[in-house]
Amino acid sequence: MNNLIEITKAFVKAQLAHAEGGHDWFHIERVYNNALHIAKSENCDLEVVKLAALLHDIADSKFHNGDETVGPSMAWQFLSAQNVPEETIIHVVNIIENISFKGGNHDMKFHSVELDIVQDADRLDALGAIGIARTFNYGGFKNRALYDPAIAPDLTMTKEEYKESTAPTLNHFYEKLLLLKDRMNTSTGKTIAESRHQYMIDFLSQFYAEWDGEK
């Protein structure tokens, strides 16, 4: 198993060598470490957790014209080439297909404790100081405004509308980031999310005060 994990790490590093800063190898590494930490308190298949954490963003649809099939397909091909049992491959691919937030207004078609763990691990990386940094990094990558008081956050977007949104970066806090705390699956994930959520609340308070010239 250890050899498979090391091979997978090398594959992911190579694939994401030129990725946007919020979805690069270091994002994968943080999610992987988060997943290992959460898994300590859960009864789970650790190999599935490790593989899914490493491969969950191998081809994020945001960078593939919205095509959600590229990542699962790449993961399937890679794991098949490593002679991983089909049952494991199917589980990992199901996690990749269901891990994303996608606006939060869709029904998941697959559930497992391993998905819960990796989803929490991924969501934790969207919270706190790193979550803030990643959000503004991606906003800059897409040349979005920092904030526009005239454009209110939209909490009723469909998955398609969420994917097509070009709203100012600050709206993303309300449309996704601040919603994650109450959508965590595991007790460990919930505990960590609490402090990271509060950090973002404090950041927003400071942001608005500076925007209005109060500080």
Secondary structure, 3 states (H helix, E strand, C coil): CHHHHHHHHHHHHHHCCCCCHHHCHHHHHHHHHHHHHHHCCCCCCHHHHHHHHHHCCCCCHHHCCCCCCHHHHHHHHHHHHCCCCHHHHHHHHHHHHHCCCHHHCCCCCCCCHHHHHHHHHHHHCCCHHHHHHHHHHHHHHCCCCCCCCCCCCCCCCCHHHHHHCCCCCCHHHHHCHHHCHHHCCCHHHHHHHHHHHHHHHHHHHHHHHHHCCCC
